[in-house]
Amino acid sequence: MNVRAGIVVTGTEVLSGRVADQNGPWVARSLLESGVDVAHITICGDRPADLTAQLRFLAGQQVDLIVTTGGLGPTADDLTVATVAEFCGRALHLDPELESDIAAIIARWQRRRGDTRTDTPALRAGIRKQAQVPEGAQPIPPTGTAPGMAVPARRAQSGSVGTPAVLVLPGPPRELQAMWPAAMSSRPVLDALSARTEHRQEIIRAYGLSEADLAETLRTAEAGVTGFDSLEITTCLRGGELEMVTRFPSDTAPAYAQLTTLIAEHHGQQIFSTDGSTIDDHVVERLGGRQIATAESCTGGLIGARLTDRPGSSAYVVGGVISYANEAKTDVLGVPAEMIAEHGAVSEQVAAAMAEGAAARLAADVAVSTTGIAGPGGGSELKPIGTVCFGVAIAGRPTVTVTRRFPGDRTTVRALSTTAAMHLVADLLGNEES
Amino acid sequence: MNVRAGIVVTGTEVLSGRVADQNGPWVARSLLESGVDVAHITICGDRPADLTAQLRFLAGQQVDLIVTTGGLGPTADDLTVATVAEFCGRALHLDPELESDIAAIIARWQRRRGDTRTDTPALRAGIRKQAQVPEGAQPIPPTGTAPGMAVPARRAQSGSVGTPAVLVLPGPPRELQAMWPAAMSSRPVLDALSARTEHRQEIIRAYGLSEADLAETLRTAEAGVTGFDSLEITTCLRGGELEMVTRFPSDTAPAYAQLTTLIAEHHGQQIFSTDGSTIDDHVVERLGGRQIATAESCTGGLIGARLTDRPGSSAYVVGGVISYANEAKTDVLGVPAEMIAEHGAVSEQVAAAMAEGAAARLAADVAVSTTGIAGPGGGSELKPIGTVCFGVAIAGRPTVTVTRRFPGDRTTVRALSTTAAMHLVADLLGNEES
């Protein structure tokens, strides 16, 4: 049987929808990778009664582990540790070692900032609060100033209900993520996870494949693949890419292998990744040291931002031109004004000239261009909103152009165009010499 | 007393952290704007037992309204309506009118696609499933194919527990959002909300203000502002901007006015918005019809993408140059190679030359540049990772340069740099003739 976990995200700013929570999804993914089933995620504000209600709910759902995020600060409204301690029926006590560790961290920070108020009563009270540990819990060393807490499970006994293991972690995502390995190897968490069975997770990514067509193949697989029931499959469409994630017990790997063979038979053309790699990985790999440049109109910099998002991208990204206005297309990229007048700015001719112009202007080996109508204005019957022309210039080869029509609003069209540009570049670089 | 609501987000792809949920935050914000308190958000997978457990939990928490999102598709694994109906103790029946409405929508779609399979058994079964309505519930007309359901609350009676009103909405964010007005004015929802008191929500945005300093001012306000307790204040730091959101009953507006006066006294320099406007709004407004261009190195297109994110931005964005490599800086923007050799690519001299080059090259009235070290490589003792130089060239004025040092990883440094550039442009445009 699998170990089940629940995640409790705390914070009024998350509950009220003003901040997108990063911790719930990150912890869920990390737990799944460790072979733990996530049964529920709950989000609550800074009211202790609501937090207690959620902890009770999860315990009632028989989870083996609860992970909480947030509410570990030095001020009085950060109440997670106290609330969890009460829920687990464990008194809080001051851990002097932890207290001096936190004090040392803060003193180091203040010295660096040249701050001289190193030992005020308010500061001391805050440190003392953060160094409170529930009885029997194991503190997780802080990466910011807030330590985490791993509280052991307690079996139900006559006269008292049991509680699952509770792992208490801070809210800032970088602190939480840095503390995760230590948290997962703490005694209380290891004990809670000891029952888990080994699981694997594999990802298949496709582009230009509809969910309905994949669903049809999965129905075929259901009938033909031995052990299909042991595969836990989720599909998800994102930015035009269809992602199929499969979780399965390690000993049913043959069923997954059968499934992938079937999918490859039906949709081999659309599948671009079976090993977790992304289209961004493919672009970099297939560039093979060549330099790339961009010429963007409707995407306005999104392709450049995506290419330079990767550490080390300065090795192969020369740069680009955001040629939003027609003058920018003619003046900087050398697109003939007559060409724009004759074919329109949104045309394959202009897309080709933009890509060639960027390659020449920036001395790049490869250049990709976009020119389109993202909306909400600017559409016409012949070129409705969502129409986007792409150009790819690769040194020594004829320039390739493509026109696509994307559904959705301005943000969607721009996002789909960016992904389409990445696929176009990857495909053309992958087809060389073939 | 305020009306309390709970939100249930369904979907294995959300629970497993592969897709960031948009519906929970959006529904939470919308409910808050309507004066409804959001007590809990819960996320569950596609298992009916887990959904039932969450509905029971929320009912036990005495919420007046539950909003569910997702699980309304035509296939067998979409089980929200059936699960909600069972939870509310209401039988499902087929609504023939709804059935023919959905059939008409699908037929229209298929005609547009030239699809001839208009009436297969599978299709008919799917439509029939989506047209099932819990007894006494009010269907919300679909914007996609899935109708929503507004199920009335039921008072606890002898022998049966009560259930809150349940509003069932589809998962695709655009469908859900388009259906929201009709859903909120449905009879079951109006009845559930009839007890609410009128609330207002105001936002103050500051840049360069720390949470600690604002907290100190709030402590002062607590002592001095009459009616401070009625103000529900949340602060949140995002991309270097500190946002303070305050909710309060309409009749305690004087307390909020007192608070804003106090905050303006202490932090007037840092506050840039008290009316909900963003820094992006300010940039556009202060441009006043002038044309802007960008010259980006470390931000790699993020500023261009942000400027062109707004509908209608082609009226004032000429374009930009992503000058990632030094050659792009010299060849396209005309930054002297000797200047780069002497001062380094990350220097105020180069930032100024980039901005001036972009303004000249793209014939823009205003240009903003970034050149910095986003990491993880490239840092030095003199110019550590996070060092970013900015330049702003405005026609008829001397070019302004600034150097900042940002904390965090590559993504954080790039995001903070983008926001800093927007503030720099807005501030300089706002200071004209003053």
Chai-1 contact restraints between the chains, C-beta under 6 A:
chainA,res_idxA,chainB,res_idxB,connection_type,confidence,min_distance_angstrom,max_distance_angstrom,comment,restraint_id
A,T12,B,T234,contact,1.0,0.0,6.0,A-B,restraint_1
A,E13,B,T234,contact,1.0,0.0,6.0,A-B,restraint_2
A,E13,B,C236,contact,1.0,0.0,6.0,A-B,restraint_3
A,L15,B,V38,contact,1.0,0.0,6.0,A-B,restraint_4
A,S16,B,A28,contact,1.0,0.0,6.0,A-B,restraint_5
A,S16,B,L32,contact,1.0,0.0,6.0,A-B,restraint_6
A,G17,B,P25,contact,1.0,0.0,6.0,A-B,restraint_7
A,G17,B,A28,contact,1.0,0.0,6.0,A-B,restraint_8
A,G17,B,R29,contact,1.0,0.0,6.0,A-B,restraint_9
A,R18,B,C236,contact,1.0,0.0,6.0,A-B,restraint_10
A,V19,B,C236,contact,1.0,0.0,6.0,A-B,restraint_11
A,P25,B,G17,contact,1.0,0.0,6.0,A-B,restraint_12
A,A28,B,S16,contact,1.0,0.0,6.0,A-B,restraint_13
A,A28,B,G17,contact,1.0,0.0,6.0,A-B,restraint_14
A,R29,B,G17,contact,1.0,0.0,6.0,A-B,restraint_15
A,L32,B,S16,contact,1.0,0.0,6.0,A-B,restraint_16
A,V38,B,L15,contact,1.0,0.0,6.0,A-B,restraint_17
A,H40,B,C44,contact,1.0,0.0,6.0,A-B,restraint_18
A,I41,B,I43,contact,1.0,0.0,6.0,A-B,restraint_19
A,T42,B,T42,contact,1.0,0.0,6.0,A-B,restraint_20
A,I43,B,I41,contact,1.0,0.0,6.0,A-B,restraint_21
A,C44,B,H40,contact,1.0,0.0,6.0,A-B,restraint_22
A,A53,B,Q61,contact,1.0,0.0,6.0,A-B,restraint_23
A,F57,B,F57,contact,1.0,0.0,6.0,A-B,restraint_24
A,Q61,B,A53,contact,1.0,0.0,6.0,A-B,restraint_25
A,T234,B,T12,contact,1.0,0.0,6.0,A-B,restraint_26
A,T234,B,E13,contact,1.0,0.0,6.0,A-B,restraint_27
A,C236,B,E13,contact,1.0,0.0,6.0,A-B,restraint_28
A,C236,B,R18,contact,1.0,0.0,6.0,A-B,restraint_29
A,C236,B,V19,contact,1.0,0.0,6.0,A-B,restraint_30
A,G300,B,G304,contact,1.0,0.0,6.0,A-B,restraint_31
A,G300,B,A305,contact,1.0,0.0,6.0,A-B,restraint_32
A,G300,B,T308,contact,1.0,0.0,6.0,A-B,restraint_33
A,G301,B,G301,contact,1.0,0.0,6.0,A-B,restraint_34
A,G301,B,G304,contact,1.0,0.0,6.0,A-B,restraint_35
A,G301,B,A305,contact,1.0,0.0,6.0,A-B,restraint_36
A,L302,B,A305,contact,1.0,0.0,6.0,A-B,restraint_37
A,G304,B,G300,contact,1.0,0.0,6.0,A-B,restraint_38
A,G304,B,G301,contact,1.0,0.0,6.0,A-B,restraint_39
A,G304,B,I322,contact,1.0,0.0,6.0,A-B,restraint_40
A,A305,B,G300,contact,1.0,0.0,6.0,A-B,restraint_41
A,A305,B,G301,contact,1.0,0.0,6.0,A-B,restraint_42
A,A305,B,L302,contact,1.0,0.0,6.0,A-B,restraint_43
A,A305,B,A305,contact,1.0,0.0,6.0,A-B,restraint_44
A,T308,B,G300,contact,1.0,0.0,6.0,A-B,restraint_45
A,P311,B,P376,contact,1.0,0.0,6.0,A-B,restraint_46
A,P311,B,R410,contact,1.0,0.0,6.0,A-B,restraint_47
A,V317,B,Y324,contact,1.0,0.0,6.0,A-B,restraint_48
A,V318,B,A325,contact,1.0,0.0,6.0,A-B,restraint_49
A,V318,B,A328,contact,1.0,0.0,6.0,A-B,restraint_50
A,G319,B,I322,contact,1.0,0.0,6.0,A-B,restraint_51
A,G319,B,S323,contact,1.0,0.0,6.0,A-B,restraint_52
A,G319,B,Y324,contact,1.0,0.0,6.0,A-B,restraint_53
A,G319,B,A325,contact,1.0,0.0,6.0,A-B,restraint_54
A,G319,B,A328,contact,1.0,0.0,6.0,A-B,restraint_55
A,G320,B,I322,contact,1.0,0.0,6.0,A-B,restraint_56
A,V321,B,V321,contact,1.0,0.0,6.0,A-B,restraint_57
A,I322,B,G304,contact,1.0,0.0,6.0,A-B,restraint_58
A,I322,B,G319,contact,1.0,0.0,6.0,A-B,restraint_59
A,I322,B,G320,contact,1.0,0.0,6.0,A-B,restraint_60
A,S323,B,G319,contact,1.0,0.0,6.0,A-B,restraint_61
A,Y324,B,V317,contact,1.0,0.0,6.0,A-B,restraint_62
A,Y324,B,G319,contact,1.0,0.0,6.0,A-B,restraint_63
A,A325,B,V318,contact,1.0,0.0,6.0,A-B,restraint_64
A,A325,B,G319,contact,1.0,0.0,6.0,A-B,restraint_65
A,A328,B,V318,contact,1.0,0.0,6.0,A-B,restraint_66
A,A328,B,G319,contact,1.0,0.0,6.0,A-B,restraint_67
A,A328,B,L362,contact,1.0,0.0,6.0,A-B,restraint_68
A,L362,B,A328,contact,1.0,0.0,6.0,A-B,restraint_69
A,P376,B,P311,contact,1.0,0.0,6.0,A-B,restraint_70
A,R410,B,P311,contact,1.0,0.0,6.0,A-B,restraint_71
